[in-house]
């Protein structure tokens, strides 16, 4: 589940509920009950007022609170009957808008704390800590109430990254039809890219960008030089424009 693609808290809330209900097989959909959606929005989505991230239900009509509570009990009862655990993976949290990051942690801890569901939250811890520290009246330690076990993924070593980069480039060159005996023509470029790449995401973007331009379109240009030009475009766009 990628929360960063949703622009509003309402859309994020509905999408998460719909994802859980559809994947568990429960015959219920919030899309068919806009009254419930509005109650959820009023109950949870404090659009501009963060009077305290734990105050999930303050200022909400009693009837709305009761309706949400009944819905939660209904879903919890159903999930409790399932003879399996549900793993809900939420990726790219640190790329999400600040308000939605806070809202996401809030609803996981208050609305979506269902039985038999385990949430795996993938994010850059430094970025999330900065978000919580910048928001007034929100205790930065609140995240500790939500995250029960932290699994730190260490940074990749420069030597390992260099090996992955070299192997990836050579493999893709072969897949694009470069004969084994001609791969040496790209050796200087490969070394340059390996020294320039700083992380795996950047490497993936480079491979998906520069190689397509060179090998997926018919041209009579010398491909090692053309790939070098595209590499300059990717890593040094200002220099590329100067050369152009």
C-alpha positions in Angstrom: 0.0 0.0 0.0 1.5 3.3 -1.1 0.0 6.2 0.9 1.9 8.9 -1.0 -0.3 8.6 -4.0 -3.3 9.9 -2.0 -3.7 13.7 -1.8 -6.3 13.9 1.0 -6.8 12.2 4.3 -10.3 11.2 3.3 -9.0 9.3 0.3 -6.3 7.7 2.4 -8.7 6.6 5.0 -11.2 5.1 2.5 -8.5 3.3 0.5 -7.1 1.6 3.6 -10.5 0.4 4.8 -11.4 -0.8 1.3 -8.0 -2.6 1.0 -8.5 -4.4 4.3 -12.1 -5.4 3.6 -11.4 -6.5 0.0 -8.3 -8.6 0.9 -10.0 -10.3 3.9 -13.1 -11.2 1.9 -15.5 -9.3 4.2 -18.7 -8.4 2.3 -18.7 -4.7 3.1 -17.6 -1.6 1.3 -17.3 1.9 2.4 -17.9 3.1 -1.1 -21.5 2.0 -0.9 -22.1 3.9 2.3 -21.1 7.6 2.0 -22.8 8.3 5.3 -20.3 6.1 7.0 -17.5 7.7 5.1 -18.6 11.1 6.3 -18.7 9.8 9.9 -15.2 8.4 9.6 -13.9 11.7 8.1 -15.5 13.7 10.9 -14.3 11.3 13.6 -10.7 10.9 12.5 -9.6 13.5 9.9 -8.7 16.6 11.7 -7.7 18.4 8.6 -6.1 21.6 10.0 -6.3 21.1 13.8 -3.8 18.9 15.5 -4.8 19.6 19.1 -3.2 16.3 20.1 -2.7 13.2 17.9 -4.2 10.9 20.5 -7.5 12.9 20.7 -9.1 10.8 17.9 -12.7 11.2 18.9 -12.9 14.6 20.7 -15.5 17.0 19.3 -17.4 14.3 17.4 -21.1 13.7 17.8 -22.0 10.8 20.0 -24.0 9.1 17.2 -21.0 9.3 14.9 -18.7 7.8 17.5 -21.2 5.0 18.2 -21.5 4.2 14.5 -17.7 4.0 14.0 -17.3 2.0 17.1 -20.0 -0.5 15.9 -18.3 -0.8 12.5 -14.9 -1.4 14.1 -16.4 -4.1 16.4 -18.0 -5.7 13.4 -14.8 -5.9 11.4 -12.8 -7.0 14.5 -15.2 -9.8 15.2 -14.9 -11.0 11.6 -11.1 -10.8 11.6 -10.9 -12.7 14.9 -12.6 -15.7 13.2 -10.0 -15.9 10.5 -7.4 -18.7 11.0 -4.6 -16.6 9.6 -2.6 -13.4 10.1 -2.9 -10.5 7.7 0.3 -8.6 6.8 -0.4 -5.0 5.7 2.7 -3.5 4.2 2.8 0.3 3.9 5.7 1.6 1.8 7.1 5.0 1.0 5.7 6.6 4.1 8.5 9.2 4.2 7.5 10.4 0.7 4.0 11.2 1.9 2.8 14.7 2.7 3.5 15.8 6.3 -0.2 16.0 7.3 -0.9 12.5 5.8 2.2 11.0 7.6 0.7 12.2 11.0 -2.7 11.1 10.0 -1.5 7.6 8.9 0.2 6.9 12.2 -2.9 8.2 14.0 -5.4 5.9 12.3 -3.1 2.9 12.5 -3.0 3.4 16.3 -6.7 4.2 16.8 -8.9 3.1 13.9 -7.1 0.2 12.2 -5.8 -1.6 15.3 -7.7 -4.7 14.4 -6.9 -8.2 15.6 -4.9 -10.6 13.4 -3.5 -7.7 11.3 0.3 -6.9 11.4 1.4 -3.7 9.9 4.9 -3.4 8.3 5.8 0.3 8.0 8.6 1.1 5.6 10.2 4.5 6.1 13.3 6.6 6.5 13.4 7.0 10.3 15.3 10.3 10.1 12.6 11.9 7.9 9.8 10.6 10.2 11.5 11.9 13.3 11.8 15.3 11.7 8.1 15.4 10.8 7.1 14.6 14.3 9.5 17.1 15.8 8.3 19.9 13.6 4.6 19.6 14.6 3.6 21.5 17.7 1.7 19.6 20.5 2.6 16.2 19.1 5.0 14.2 21.2 7.8 12.8 19.0 7.8 9.7 21.2 4.2 9.0 20.0 5.7 6.8 17.3 6.9 4.4 20.0 3.3 3.7 20.9 2.6 2.6 17.3 5.9 0.8 16.3 6.3 -2.3 18.5 9.4 -3.7 16.8 11.9 -1.7 14.8 14.0 -3.4 12.2 16.8 -1.2 11.0 18.1 -1.8 7.5 21.8 -0.8 7.3 23.1 1.3 4.5 24.6 -0.7 1.7 28.4 -0.7 1.6 30.1 1.2 -1.3 31.9 -2.0 -2.3 28.6 -3.9 -2.5 26.9 -1.1 -4.4 29.7 -1.0 -6.9 29.4 -4.8 -7.5 25.7 -4.6 -8.0 26.1 -1.7 -10.4 28.7 -3.4 -12.5 26.8 -6.7 -12.7 23.6 -5.0 -13.5 25.0 -2.9 -16.3 26.8 -5.9 -17.9 23.7 -8.1 -17.6 21.4 -5.4 -19.2 23.9 -4.8 -22.0 23.8 -8.5 -22.9 20.0 -8.5 -22.7 19.9 -5.6 -25.1 21.9 -7.6 -27.6 25.5 -6.5 -27.0 27.7 -9.5 -27.7 29.9 -10.7 -24.9 33.1 -9.9 -26.8 32.0 -6.2 -27.2 31.0 -5.5 -23.6 34.6 -4.2 -23.1 33.7 -1.1 -25.1 31.5 0.0 -22.2 34.1 -0.7 -19.4 35.2 2.9 -18.9 31.5 4.0 -18.8 30.7 1.2 -16.3 33.5 2.3 -14.0 32.3 5.9 -14.2 28.7 5.0 -13.3 29.8 2.7 -10.5 31.8 5.7 -9.0 28.9 8.0 -9.4 25.9 6.0 -8.1 25.2 6.7 -4.5 22.2 4.4 -3.8 20.2 1.6 -5.3 17.2 3.8 -6.1 19.4 6.1 -8.1 20.9 3.1 -10.0 17.4 1.8 -10.8 16.4 5.2 -12.2 19.5 5.4 -14.3 19.1 1.9 -15.7 15.4 2.6 -16.5 16.1 5.9 -18.1 19.4 5.9 -20.0 19.4 2.4 -21.4 15.9 2.7 -22.9 16.8 5.8 -24.8 19.9 4.1 -26.3 18.7 0.6 -27.0 15.0 0.9 -27.6 15.1 3.3 -30.6 16.6 2.7 -34.0 19.6 5.0 -34.6 23.0 4.7 -36.4 25.0 6.3 -33.6 27.8 4.5 -31.8 26.0 3.1 -28.8 28.8 3.3 -26.2 29.2 7.0 -27.0 25.4 7.5 -27.0 25.1 5.8 -23.6 27.8 8.0 -22.3 25.9 11.1 -23.4 22.7 9.8 -21.8 24.8 9.1 -18.6 25.9 12.7 -18.6 22.3 13.8 -19.0 21.3 11.7 -16.0 24.1 12.6 -13.6 25.0 16.1 -14.8 22.1 17.7 -16.6 23.7 21.2 -16.5 26.9 19.9 -18.1 24.7 18.0 -20.6 23.0 21.3 -21.7 26.4 23.0 -22.0 27.7 20.2 -24.3 24.5 20.3 -26.2 
